């Protein structure tokens, strides 16, 4: 009993301390997740706590379960309607974007650490994907109001790109440990298997869960039980998809998404409790990863590891984002913001456990590099998220701040159903083709689904989308130059 009581005391104290410090550190713009990580390090063998912990297998088990819960919560909160503007760019970022990021970062790691090429590419694969826990957490707590296309792209990308990162890590690990039994065809077959089985299990389970929930005798006071049911089902979907040879990460995210769409009212009741489950998962995961690292070992390779982080943040991620999003009509300020919000969190550290358990040479060194990259990302990118949004001009004004609304959208408010040609003639502007409403004309010029905050210039006048009703433009802002 003494051992049990001591363990519970230590765990409760660490979580409580992390939350208290996190509440105060949030004022300085630091991520809650960074605080959990640092508290875990302080409690570890090199810190005042002096706790020795090196159970990598247990860490992988706990990390996978925690990531499943975090992705489930993200899927439950992602509205299917946002897919109209975010799915295509997120899909490109989650596939080609991860490949480009991993390749550039891997080449840099190979050079900086004088590693064989495949080991360098393994480093790139480990840190190549954005982290759902970090992205969901910072977008939720930062108070940012970015347009739907940006927020949905970031959220969907972080939910979809884990399977690609897992595939790359497993494929390269297999190539390094079992070179005789691997090949390009086998690797591509593994990728297809992971994606198809994961997506199939997730969607099918989502439909089934939604139908089941609507038939359960859930009363108004059963919100906690409802959340617990969703939690247990999500973890089962994650494990079942993986057992069948699919991607559990993709399955649990799609499970949450489909369930929330098919049983929206019931899921809405469970979100408050799910939020608590997700925060607890994040706290335990980052505390455990903080305990797992040995800080004095990080110092040995700190400078080249920071070099890998710098290449990732300032070269690999921006180039990958630009390559994926520029052809889709994203403005350069939007591309710059998405590139900067490529946060790394628990996923790279959890992925770095696979080579350790598989016996890959230099695996401990790769783990330490991943940890430094995560720390650098949370410190630098996490702390400057709001500032980056303002610098890139993507933060939308508050609906109650009329002065800010006028600065962003212009002095005039115009209904989206007015005749575009007639409006332009009234303001002495060249008229667009006849018969188009202002909303239809805007969609034609943008060549993509519009969102609040979209804008375009027309012979010196600024037209901006001010208010949307689903996919329909309701009101536009207008600013015209007045000759004096």
SULTAFEN-V839485 format. One line per field, one symbol per residue. phi: phi as a letter, one per 20 degrees, with the letter a starting at -180 (. if undefined). Layout:
phi->???
This chain:
phi->.ffffffffffffffffffffffffffenefgfffgffffffeffedgfmfebbefffffffffffffffffffffeefgffffddffffffffdfffffffffffffffffdleggfffffffffdfdfdffffgffffdfmfceffffffffffgfedefgfffgffffffffedcgfdcafffffffffffffffffffffffffffffgfdefeefeefffffffffffffffgfffffendefffffffgffffffecgfffgfeffffffffffffffffffffffedgffffgdffffffffffffdcffgfffffedgfenfffffffffffeffdbfggfffffgfffemfgmfffffffgffffgffffefffdfffffffemdfffffeeffffffedoeddcffefffffffffeldgefgfndfffffffffflagfcgofbbdclneddcfdbdcmedfeccecccedfd
